[in-house]
Amino acid sequence: MKTHQINEQVRNFTKQHQLFEDDEIQQIQLQHRLNLVAAFNIHEGSSVLEIGCGQGDTTMAIAHAIGKTGKVVAIDKASREYGSPFTLGQATDHILQSDLGERITFHLETDFNSFQVETEFDVAIFSNCSWYFKDPNELLSFLKRLRLLTKRICFAEWDLQFTEMNQRAHFCAVSILALYSQFVENECNVQTLFTKSQIQQLLQQAAFQVDQHSSVDATFLPDAKWEKAYANTIRTTFIQAVPQMEPLLTSYYDVMNEKEDDELALNSFVISAT
């Protein structure tokens, strides 16, 4: 992870909304989410539907961008007790207590397929949540339903096409975790990997027209270190579950652990479609 200085935009955000003023890790995450939302080009006063909101990292940035006249409805199927070091319930309750709270409605423990929607949204958002899906068909079903509910969709995810060698450890870690999820039932954040090209194809299959795509720097985030650490904890369990894959897994682990530090996170790609 790069040594990172919190920028003025984040300092102004935390001061204005009195959120996470003493939480450096959260501020680092917030800076990336603000950058993503800037790439989404969401207008003030917009109505936004966010899929896979998690602990509300991107939700905060969306609510900030849409202003007092905007509204964001944020959905996640996970329970209020899920997550660490703060659960989804703790994190979202904290956000709702801020001045952003009146612009946000959280729906946790909610299945999007049965979620009742009465009006069309200006924008639907997927922000670093597509890898939670079990397979492409599950994601495609969400996109097809969203085609009926929103004028535009913005999609952000880690970009597997890394551009710096120090991002290789993050690539190997998420590859290991995705393989693990194919053989061992788990609640890991990584179930299926999707590339930018695959997401574009799924959007087109759902009758969206891709307007633009871009890349957002995420190398300063600690996620590479976190994913690498978790991948190492499951090594023995994974090899025991699928012993015939030990040579392949050993190769992945050797490459991932070649350097002990200085891991850079993968960048994020952003796609906008109408």
PyMOL commands that set and color helices and strands:
alter all, ss='L'
color gray80, all
select helices_A, chain A and resi 8-17+24-40+57-66+88-96+101-103+112-114+130-132+136-147+165-183+196-205+223-233+235-241+243-256
alter helices_A, ss='H'
color red, helices_A
select strands_A, chain A and resi 47-51+71-75+104-107+121-127+150-158+210-216+268-273
alter strands_A, ss='S'
color yellow, strands_A
deselect
rebuild
show_as cartoon
